[in-house]
């Protein structure tokens, strides 16, 4: 894949090892090449399957929103994990396995961990009303 990875995650800092709770929040941003809206159609089902695999254990939630006129996409991921890295490695694996990335429709991506106040209730509120568009 040609996608440039820009990871904003400090694995050595205190925020990495001292968080007392299991829910972690990540924002993944994709930058698309031109005409991705049409080129991605044959890979849409595989993309959805990749998203479902990340949600498979029932502990993770995902919201995604394309940027219009379809130059990118933002994906919010809630990870419910006690893994030492907070689930970052699983988010990174998800991105690297995404058919949009492997088929070079994504020219660059970022992964950022977010701290959300009142996160659980707000994420649930937003996720319940969110519409996933293809």
C-alpha distance (Angstrom), angle and dihedral (degrees) to the residues before:
residue distance angle dihedral
X1 . . .
X2 3.79 . .
X3 3.81 94.2 .
X4 3.76 114.5 126.5
X5 3.76 113.2 -131.6
X6 3.78 119.0 -143.8
X7 3.77 109.0 -179.3
X8 3.76 119.7 -168.3
X9 3.77 100.1 -169.1
X10 3.76 124.3 117.1
X11 3.79 107.0 -149.8
X12 3.80 94.4 -179.2
X13 3.81 99.9 48.9
X14 3.79 126.7 98.5
X15 3.80 92.4 -107.5
X16 3.79 87.7 66.0
X17 3.79 98.4 57.6
X18 3.79 106.5 23.0
X19 3.80 104.5 57.6
X20 3.81 107.5 121.6
X21 3.81 96.9 -160.2
X22 3.77 133.5 72.5
X23 3.81 101.8 -136.1
X24 3.80 114.3 91.2
X25 3.79 126.9 177.4
X26 3.79 128.1 -146.6
X27 3.78 133.5 -177.9
X28 3.79 116.9 -153.2
X29 3.81 116.7 -166.4
X30 3.78 122.2 -165.7
X31 3.80 125.9 -163.3
X32 3.80 111.1 -155.4
X33 3.79 131.5 -151.0
X34 3.81 118.4 -120.2
X35 3.81 117.6 -69.5
X36 3.80 93.8 14.9
X37 3.80 90.1 137.8
X38 3.81 90.2 73.2
X39 3.80 99.9 28.1
X40 3.80 93.0 57.2
X41 3.81 95.7 57.8
X42 3.85 95.7 92.0
X43 3.82 88.9 51.2
X44 3.81 98.6 44.5
X45 3.83 95.9 98.7
X46 3.81 92.0 49.4
X47 3.83 89.2 48.0
X48 3.82 90.3 53.0
X49 3.81 90.6 46.5
X50 3.82 89.2 53.5
X51 3.82 89.8 51.5
X52 3.81 91.0 48.1
X53 3.81 90.3 51.2
X54 3.80 90.1 57.8
X55 3.82 89.6 50.6
X56 3.83 93.7 42.5
X57 3.79 98.3 105.9
X58 3.81 90.7 55.3
X59 3.78 93.4 -123.4
X60 3.80 99.4 92.2
X61 3.80 127.9 71.4
X62 3.78 129.1 -163.2
X63 3.81 134.6 -163.2
X64 3.80 120.5 -177.2
X65 3.79 131.5 -172.6
X66 3.80 126.5 -177.6
X67 3.79 118.9 -138.9
X68 3.76 113.4 -126.0
X69 2.96 133.1 -101.4
X70 3.79 74.4 35.5
X71 3.78 100.8 -102.2
X72 3.79 93.2 135.7
X73 3.77 149.4 -15.1
X74 3.80 137.0 -125.2
X75 3.78 121.3 -148.1
X76 3.81 122.1 -168.7
X77 3.79 114.1 -159.2
X78 3.78 127.8 -169.5
X79 3.80 111.2 -160.3
X80 3.79 118.5 -164.8
X81 3.77 100.4 -161.6
X82 3.75 144.8 129.5
X83 3.81 92.3 -155.1
X84 3.78 113.1 136.4
X85 3.81 92.8 -116.5
X86 3.81 92.6 46.9
X87 3.80 92.3 -115.4
X88 3.80 93.8 -60.3
X89 3.83 93.0 129.7
X90 3.81 90.6 53.7
X91 3.81 91.2 50.5
X92 3.80 90.1 49.2
X93 3.84 91.1 48.8
X94 3.81 89.3 49.5
X95 3.82 91.0 53.8
X96 3.80 95.0 45.0
X97 3.84 90.7 49.6
X98 3.81 94.6 47.0
X99 3.82 109.3 117.8
X100 3.80 89.5 -137.1
X101 3.81 88.1 60.5
X102 3.82 97.3 39.8
X103 3.81 91.2 49.1
X104 3.82 91.7 50.9
X105 3.82 98.1 -114.2
X106 3.81 88.8 123.5
X107 3.81 110.7 70.1
X108 3.82 94.9 -177.4
X109 3.77 138.6 -2.2
X110 3.78 138.8 -171.1
X111 3.78 131.0 -156.4
X112 3.79 116.6 -158.3
X113 3.76 128.6 177.4
X114 3.79 112.0 -137.2
X115 3.76 132.5 -157.6
X116 3.80 110.6 -143.6
X117 3.78 122.8 -170.5
X118 3.79 110.4 -137.2
X119 3.77 84.6 6.9
X120 3.78 102.4 162.2
X121 3.79 96.7 52.6
X122 3.81 94.0 40.2
X123 3.81 94.6 47.3
X124 3.81 90.7 49.0
X125 3.82 91.0 47.8
X126 3.80 92.9 50.3
X127 3.81 95.2 40.6
X128 3.82 91.8 52.1
X129 3.82 91.6 56.7
X130 3.78 98.1 36.6
X131 3.78 121.3 114.8
X132 3.79 118.0 -149.4
X133 3.79 110.5 -145.0
X134 3.75 125.0 -165.6
